[in-house]
Amino acid sequence: MVLSYGVVTQVNGKLINDFTCHCARHPNMLDLMKIFSSLREVIRLEQHHLPFIESIEDRDIAVEIGWHEMVGGEPLTLKGLFLLDIGSVATVQRRLARLVEKDVVLK
């Protein structure tokens, strides 16, 4: 028997909140919640520490350049950046020029 009392539900004589009841019916819900919580943390980190990020393309360009420098060991070429399919060539050129102007990326 399920009786709903707003946020608290009685299931088989036990009181549980609607969130727990919902998650019990959808086992992947907790995994999805963890993913979205992690994404929120990443966004907050970007907003706080990377104020120059104004678009997804800005973030992708900065990440790829940084990854190639730090992990890959070699700088990313302009051709390599275009081949990553971050956006159209014109968009990548425009975003890269803005990041260079703000001294985020060095030529």
N, C-alpha and C positions, 0 to 999 in steps of 0.2 A: 504494500500500500504506500503510495506517495502522496503526502500532503505538503503543499507549499506554503510557507510562511514568509514571503518576501525573499530575504537573502538566506534564510535557513529553511532546510527541507527535512522532513522526517521520512526516512526510508527504512522499512522493516524495524520500526521502533527506535532507530538511531537518528539523531539530529546531525545533519551535515549542511555545510553552506552550498549554495547553488554552484559555485565555482568547482568544488570538489566533485559534486554530482555530475557536472558537465564533463569534467576531465575523466571521470570514470567511464563515461560513455564514449569518449574520444581519446583513446590511449596516446595518440600522437600529439595531442594538445600541449602537453608539457614540453615536448621537444620543440614545437613551434614557438612556445613562449620563451624558451631559452634562446632560440635563434633571434627573435625580435628584441629581446633584452640586450643581447650582444650587439645587434645593429644599432640600437639606441645609444649604447656606450660608445661605439665607434663614432657616431655622429656627434655626440657631445665632445669627444676627444678632438675631432676635426674642428669643431666650432671654437674650442678653447685654444688649441695649440697651432692650428693651421688657418688663420683668418684669411689668408689669400685664396683659399679654395672657394670659388664662386659657382662652380658647376661640376657635374660628374666628369666632364672631360678634363677640367683642371686637376681633379683628384687622380684620375687615371694617368695623366701625363706625369705628374709629380711622383706617383708610386712607381711607374715604369722606369723613369730616369733614376730614381733613388735605388731601386732594386738592381738595375744593371750596374750602377756604380759600386754599391756595397756588396752585393751577393754575386753578381755575374763577373765582377772584376774588370769589366770593360765599359767604357761610356757607350750610351745608346746613340746611334747615328740618327740623323733626321729621316733617312730612308727606313731605318728600323722602326722608328716611331710611327711613320705612316703605315707600315705593314702590320702594325698591331690592331688596326681597324678600330681605333678609339672614336673616330668620327671621320667626316670627310676631310680631304687634304686641306681645304680652305679653313675649316673649323679648327683643325689641329694647328695650322699656321697662326691663326688669329689668337688662339688660347696660349700657344707657346710664346708668341710675341709679348702678350700681356704678362706672362710669368717672368720673362726676361726683363721687361720694363720694371717690374716690382722687385728685381734682384732675387727672385726665388730660384731661377734657373740661370746658370752661367753659360755663355756661348763658348 
